[in-house]
Amino acid sequence: MCSSPGAPDFHPFHHPSFHPSPRQQPIAKSARSQRAMAAILDESVDIADPTPIRKPAMDADDITLIKQRANGIKRTFSVVQHDDVPSELVTGTAPPRRGIRWAPLVIPIRRRIETLVVVLVQLAGLIALAMFWFTAANPLTWPLLIPYLIHLSLRSPPHDGPPSNIFSPILRNRKFWSYFTSYFPMHLHRSVELSPDENYIFGYHPHGIISHGAWGNFVTKTTGWHELFPGVSNTVLTLETNFRLPFYREYLIGMGLGSVSRKSCEGLLGGVVGEVSEADVHRTIWDRAPSVFRRRKAGAAAVSGTSTPTGTSTPTAASSTTAVEVEKGPMKRGQGITIVIGGAQESLFAKPGTMTLKMRKGFLRVAVRTGAHLVPVLSFGENDLFDQLIPEKSSLIHKVQILVKKVFGFTIPLFHARGIFNYDVGLVPYRTPVNTVVGRPIPTVQCPDPRDDYIDELQDQYCAELERLWEEHKERFAPDRRGEMRIIR
């Protein structure tokens, strides 16, 4: 069904009687093809040819292709029915390029700096890997590298508060990240104000190829987060495996990213009422240790009990109190986490001009367990930053992508965009505006063990808010879209 540059013109009939001799072919092609085209398009053309014309048996795709050819439109993809990839996203034969468009030599220095910053951000993982191999190849650094690797393998990323380390003041330089967000540029919009007395789970859509919109708006916070949502902190979450990479872990923690595991999500939101956190369990074990291994602060309460605000005495963990009976402090407020909902599966749907979302339910359960409000976020332009080759399901490339996703938790999309010194070939994202719209919060009823029907009800409300965001802003932020938003549940 794909048209290639060197292929002959499409002929609607394939019966041998419709193939004239070579000497008669130019005249016959002009007459019969026009009359056949007119028959299919239900039009009348006055052609002097007594041969009767009948409409051939064709499906809807063939008729659509003929109408496109009649209007001078060539299809650039094939229609293939897939279980996991929408058929209209499967890439077929691409149109030939006319040539590479090179960037001019004289460009404002700010645009050069913006491009350099974007390239450095995309190469952060490779830079960290190069630093690791450099230190591993140098025996002088082994006394420092070996303890660090042990710490890397045993220590989980922080989940009791917004992550940070000694590199945070340097890594979070607003001037540096302003070049990153102004490259596209990126803009953050809100539907309503958010109260700092509640906790929130922001569901970011779509995933795109690298989720540059989530990084620019929610990690760097240079697009007006603190002005739009005062009193609400926000931690963007990523895969746990990213925190096992040497030196890259320190980069992520320094930028304030956390793990997307359930323990981390619930810990950043203050925990679950009625359940003891990991920190409380460790404190209980420490209090039960012999006194010779305990370090008591001056003025600490007696081991037998502590005084409560009501004047009563309660036993401490040193007595027969179990871990479940440890009293928890007040829940955190004004905390927020951002989860890119679609994940690796949705990245395979990222294609310019489209909006295909993969819905999940795990984050809904976390919201109900912690009592956090759900806030849908729709980012227009995220899928337009890169072009992607989406292979067919039966191809070897697609099978390798699915295998990598199952083993490592992420996949490898076949994407490309522009280069540093050209506009057609490379892995640097296009300069396409990214407008991220934060929706209205959806309150939840806190329950440690939510029912499935309540989760389904929340999912319906969440998808309805996403559709509202799309209908309200698509004409403004997606005027050149190729279709409507699609949600895959």
C-alpha positions in Angstrom: 0.0 0.0 0.0 3.0 2.3 0.2 4.1 4.4 -2.7 7.8 4.6 -3.5 9.5 7.1 -5.8 10.5 4.5 -8.4 7.2 2.5 -8.5 4.9 2.7 -11.5 1.6 4.6 -11.4 -1.1 2.8 -9.6 -3.6 0.9 -11.8 -7.0 0.1 -10.3 -7.4 -3.1 -12.4 -5.2 -6.1 -12.2 -7.0 -8.4 -14.8 -4.9 -9.3 -17.9 -7.6 -7.9 -20.2 -6.8 -4.4 -18.9 -3.1 -4.5 -19.8 -2.8 -3.2 -23.4 0.1 -3.8 -25.7 3.2 -1.5 -25.3 2.3 0.4 -28.5 -1.2 1.2 -27.2 -0.2 1.6 -23.5 0.0 5.5 -23.4 -3.4 6.0 -25.0 -5.1 3.2 -23.1 -3.6 4.4 -19.8 -4.9 7.9 -20.3 -8.4 6.7 -21.2 -9.0 3.7 -19.0 -7.3 5.1 -15.9 -9.3 8.3 -16.0 -12.5 6.5 -16.6 -11.7 4.0 -13.8 -10.8 6.8 -11.5 -14.1 8.6 -12.3 -16.1 5.4 -11.6 -14.5 5.0 -8.2 -14.9 8.7 -7.3 -18.5 8.7 -8.6 -17.6 11.3 -11.2 -18.3 11.5 -14.9 -15.6 12.1 -17.5 -16.3 12.4 -21.2 -13.7 9.9 -22.6 -14.2 8.4 -26.1 -13.9 4.8 -25.2 -16.7 2.3 -25.8 -15.3 -0.3 -23.3 -17.8 -0.6 -20.4 -16.4 0.4 -17.0 -17.5 -1.3 -13.8 -16.4 -0.6 -10.2 -13.9 -3.2 -9.0 -14.3 -4.8 -5.6 -12.1 -2.8 -3.3 -12.0 -2.2 0.4 -12.1 1.2 2.2 -8.3 1.5 2.4 -7.9 1.1 -1.4 -10.6 3.7 -2.2 -9.0 6.1 0.3 -5.6 5.6 -1.3 -7.0 6.3 -4.8 -8.8 9.4 -3.6 -5.5 10.6 -2.0 -3.6 9.9 -5.3 -6.3 11.8 -7.2 -5.7 14.8 -4.9 -2.0 14.6 -5.1 -1.5 13.2 -1.6 0.9 10.3 -1.0 0.4 8.1 2.1 3.6 7.8 4.2 2.5 4.9 6.4 0.9 1.5 6.1 -2.3 0.4 7.8 -1.5 -2.6 9.9 -3.8 -3.9 12.7 -1.7 -4.3 15.9 -2.6 -5.2 19.4 -0.3 -2.8 21.2 0.6 -0.1 18.6 -2.2 1.9 16.8 -2.2 1.1 13.1 -2.0 4.7 12.0 1.2 5.2 13.8 3.2 2.4 12.1 5.8 4.0 9.8 6.2 2.9 6.3 8.2 4.2 3.4 9.3 7.8 4.1 9.3 10.4 1.4 12.8 11.2 -0.1 14.6 14.1 1.4 15.6 17.0 -0.9 18.8 17.6 1.0 20.2 18.6 4.4 19.5 22.1 5.4 22.6 23.5 7.1 22.4 26.1 9.8 23.9 29.5 8.9 27.2 30.5 10.3 26.0 33.8 11.8 23.6 32.9 14.7 23.0 34.8 17.9 25.2 33.5 20.7 22.3 32.9 23.0 20.9 30.3 20.5 24.3 28.6 20.4 24.3 28.4 24.2 20.8 27.0 24.2 21.7 24.3 21.8 24.8 23.4 23.8 22.9 23.2 27.1 20.3 20.8 25.5 23.1 18.6 24.1 24.8 18.4 27.5 21.5 17.5 29.2 20.9 14.7 26.7 24.4 13.4 27.1 24.3 13.4 30.9 24.1 9.7 31.1 27.0 9.1 28.7 29.1 11.7 30.6 28.5 9.8 33.9 29.4 6.5 32.2 32.6 7.9 30.8 33.5 9.3 34.2 33.0 5.8 35.8 35.2 4.0 33.2 37.9 6.7 33.6 38.0 6.1 37.4 37.7 2.3 37.0 40.7 2.3 34.7 42.8 4.4 37.1 44.1 2.2 40.1 44.7 5.4 42.1 40.9 6.0 42.4 40.0 2.4 43.4 40.2 3.1 47.2 37.4 5.7 46.7 35.5 3.9 43.9 35.0 0.5 45.6 33.3 1.9 48.7 31.2 4.1 46.5 30.0 1.1 44.5 29.1 -0.7 47.7 27.1 2.3 48.8 25.5 2.5 45.4 24.3 -1.1 45.5 23.0 -1.1 49.1 21.6 2.3 49.6 18.2 3.2 48.1 17.4 6.8 46.9 16.0 9.0 49.6 12.2 8.8 50.0 11.5 10.6 53.3 11.7 14.1 51.7 12.7 16.0 48.6 16.0 14.5 47.5 19.1 16.6 47.5 22.9 16.4 48.1 25.9 18.6 48.3 25.8 19.1 44.5 22.3 20.5 44.4 23.2 24.2 44.7 25.5 23.8 41.7 23.3 21.6 39.6 20.1 23.6 40.1 21.6 26.9 38.7 18.5 28.8 37.3 20.6 30.7 34.8 21.9 27.5 33.2 18.4 25.8 33.1 16.8 29.0 31.7 18.8 28.3 28.5 17.3 24.8 28.4 13.7 25.9 28.7 14.0 28.8 26.3 15.5 26.6 23.6 12.0 25.1 22.7 10.6 27.3 24.5 8.6 25.8 27.4 5.6 27.3 29.2 3.7 26.2 32.2 0.0 26.9 32.6 -2.5 26.1 35.4 -6.2 25.6 35.4 -6.8 26.5 39.1 -4.7 27.3 42.2 -3.6 24.4 44.4 -3.9 24.6 48.1 -0.7 24.0 50.1 -2.7 22.1 52.7 -3.1 19.0 50.5 -0.7 16.5 48.9 -0.8 15.9 45.1 0.1 13.3 42.5 0.7 15.0 39.2 0.2 12.6 36.2 2.3 13.8 33.3 1.1 13.0 29.7 2.4 12.1 27.2 5.7 10.4 27.9 7.2 11.4 24.6 10.7 10.1 23.8 12.7 11.6 26.7 10.0 13.7 28.6 11.8 17.0 28.1 8.6 18.9 29.2 8.5 17.2 32.6 12.2 17.9 33.1 12.0 21.6 32.1 8.8 22.5 33.9 8.9 20.3 37.1 12.6 19.6 37.7 14.3 22.8 36.8 11.3 25.0 37.9 12.4 27.9 35.7 9.0 28.2 34.0 7.2 29.7 37.0 6.4 26.7 39.3 6.9 28.6 42.5 4.8 31.6 41.3 1.9 29.4 40.0 1.8 26.9 42.9 3.3 28.6 46.0 3.7 26.3 49.0 3.6 23.1 47.0 6.9 21.2 46.5 7.2 18.8 43.6 9.5 15.8 43.1 9.7 14.1 39.7 10.1 10.4 39.9 12.1 8.1 37.6 13.0 4.4 37.4 14.8 2.8 40.3 17.4 1.4 37.9 18.6 4.9 37.1 19.8 5.3 40.6 22.1 2.2 40.2 24.3 3.9 37.6 27.5 5.3 39.0 27.7 9.1 39.2 24.4 9.4 37.3 22.7 8.7 40.6 24.3 11.8 42.2 23.2 13.9 39.3 19.6 12.8 39.6 19.5 13.2 43.4 21.2 16.6 43.1 18.5 17.7 40.7 15.8 16.5 43.2 14.6 13.4 41.4 13.2 10.3 43.3 12.4 6.7 42.7 9.0 5.8 41.2 8.7 2.7 43.5 5.6 2.5 45.7 7.7 2.8 48.8 9.2 6.0 47.6 5.9 7.4 46.4 4.2 6.8 49.7 7.2 8.0 51.7 7.4 11.3 49.8 3.7 11.9 50.4 4.0 11.3 54.2 3.2 7.6 54.4 -0.1 5.8 54.9 -2.2 6.3 58.0 -2.2 3.1 60.1 1.1 1.8 58.6 4.6 2.2 60.0 7.2 3.6 57.7 10.7 2.0 57.3 12.2 4.8 59.4 9.9 3.9 62.3 10.8 0.3 62.0 14.5 1.2 62.2 13.9 3.4 65.1 12.1 0.6 66.9 14.9 -1.8 66.4 17.5 0.7 67.6 15.5 1.4 70.8 15.4 -2.3 71.5 19.1 -2.6 71.3 21.1 -2.9 74.6 21.9 0.4 76.3 25.6 -0.1 75.6 25.0 0.3 71.9 22.5 3.2 72.3 23.3 6.9 72.3 20.9 8.9 74.4 20.6 12.6 73.9 20.7 14.9 77.0 17.3 15.3 78.4 15.8 12.3 76.7 12.7 10.7 78.2 12.9 7.7 80.5 12.9 4.3 78.9 9.8 3.2 80.7 7.6 5.7 79.0 7.1 9.3 77.7 4.7 12.0 78.6 2.0 12.9 76.1 0.3 16.3 75.7 -2.7 14.9 77.8 -0.4 14.0 80.7 -0.6 10.3 80.4 2.4 8.0 80.1 2.8 5.8 77.0 5.3 2.9 76.7 8.2 3.3 74.3 9.6 0.8 71.9 12.0 -0.5 74.6 9.0 -2.1 76.3 6.7 -4.7 74.8 5.4 -2.3 72.1 5.3 -3.8 68.6 6.3 -2.0 65.5 2.6 -1.5 64.5 1.9 0.4 67.8 4.5 3.1 67.2 2.8 6.4 67.1 3.2 8.3 63.9 3.6 12.1 63.6 1.4 14.4 61.6 1.1 13.8 57.9 3.1 16.0 55.6 1.3 18.7 53.7 2.1 20.6 50.5 4.0 17.7 49.1 3.7 16.6 45.4 5.2 14.0 43.2 5.2 13.9 39.4 4.9 10.5 37.6 5.2 10.1 33.8 2.3 7.7 33.6 2.7 6.1 30.2 6.3 4.9 30.8 8.3 3.0 28.2 5.3 1.6 26.5 3.9 5.0 25.7 7.2 6.2 24.3 6.7 3.8 21.4 3.5 5.8 20.5 5.3 9.2 20.4 4.8 10.7 16.9 4.5 14.3 15.8 0.9 15.5 15.5 -0.5 12.7 17.6 -1.6 12.2 21.2 -1.8 8.5 22.3 -1.9 7.9 26.0 -1.4 4.7 27.9 -3.4 4.6 31.1 -2.4 2.8 34.3 -3.8 2.2 37.8 -0.9 1.9 40.1 -0.6 5.6 40.8 -4.3 5.7 41.5 -3.9 3.2 44.3 -1.0 5.2 45.8 -3.2 8.3 45.7 -6.0 6.6 47.6 -3.6 5.0 50.2 -2.0 8.4 51.0 -5.1 10.6 50.5 -3.4 12.7 47.8 -5.3 14.5 45.2 -4.9 13.5 41.5 -3.8 16.2 39.1 -3.7 15.4 35.4 -1.1 17.2 33.4 -1.2 17.4 29.6 1.9 18.6 27.7 1.2 19.9 24.2 4.3 19.6 21.9 6.0 16.8 23.8 5.5 14.3 20.9 6.6 16.9 18.4 10.2 17.1 19.6 11.4 14.0 17.7 10.5 11.9 14.7 10.2 8.2 15.4 10.3 5.1 13.2 7.6 2.8 14.6 8.2 -0.7 13.2 5.5 -3.4 12.6 4.7 -5.8 15.4 6.1 -8.8 13.4 9.5 -7.1 12.8 12.7 -8.0 14.6 13.2 -4.5 15.7 9.9 -4.4 17.6 10.6 -7.7 19.3 14.0 -6.4 20.4 12.3 -3.2 21.8 9.8 -5.3 23.8 12.6 -7.6 25.1 14.6 -4.6 26.3 11.5 -3.2 28.0 10.9 -6.4 29.9 14.5 -6.9 31.0 15.5 -3.3 31.9 12.2 -1.5 32.3 12.8 0.9 29.5 12.9 0.7 25.7 14.9 2.1 22.8 12.7 4.1 20.4 14.1 4.6 16.9 14.0 8.4 16.9 15.8 11.2 15.2 15.5 15.0 14.9 17.9 17.8 14.0 21.6 18.1 14.5 23.9 20.8 16.0 24.7 22.4 12.7 21.8 21.2 10.5 18.0 21.0 10.7 17.4 17.5 9.4 19.8 14.8 10.7 20.7 14.3 14.4 19.4 13.5 17.9 18.9 17.1 19.1 15.2 17.9 19.6 13.4 20.2 17.3 12.8 23.8 18.4 9.1 23.2 19.0 7.1 25.0 21.7 6.1 22.8 24.7 3.0 24.0 26.6 2.3 22.1 29.8 -1.2 22.5 31.2 -1.8 21.5 34.9 -5.4 20.4 35.3 -7.9 20.5 38.2 -7.3 18.3 41.3 -9.4 15.3 41.8 -9.9 14.5 45.6 -9.7 11.0 46.9 -11.0 9.2 49.9 -8.1 7.8 51.9 -8.2 4.0 52.4 -5.2 1.7 53.0 -6.9 -1.1 50.9 -8.9 0.6 48.1 -11.6 -1.4 46.2 -11.3 -2.0 42.5 -14.6 -0.4 41.7 -13.4 2.8 43.4 -10.2 2.8 41.4 -12.2 2.4 38.2 -14.3 5.4 39.2 -11.2 7.5 39.8 -9.8 6.4 36.5 -13.0 7.6 34.7 -12.7 11.0 36.4 -9.0 11.2 35.6 -9.6 10.5 31.9 -12.5 12.9 31.8 -10.2 15.7 33.1 -7.6 14.8 30.5 -10.2 15.0 27.7 -11.3 18.4 29.1 -7.8 19.7 28.9 -7.5 18.4 25.3 -10.7 19.9 24.1 -10.1 23.3 25.8 -6.5 23.8 24.6 -6.1 21.8 21.4 -7.0 24.7 19.1 -4.5 27.0 20.8 -1.5 24.6 21.4 -2.1 21.9 18.8 -3.4 23.6 15.6 -1.5 21.3 13.3 -2.5 18.1 14.9 -3.1 15.0 12.7 -5.9 13.5 14.9 -7.6 13.6 18.2 -6.3 12.3 21.5 -6.6 8.6 22.1 -6.5 7.0 25.6 -5.6 3.3 25.8 -6.7 1.7 29.0 
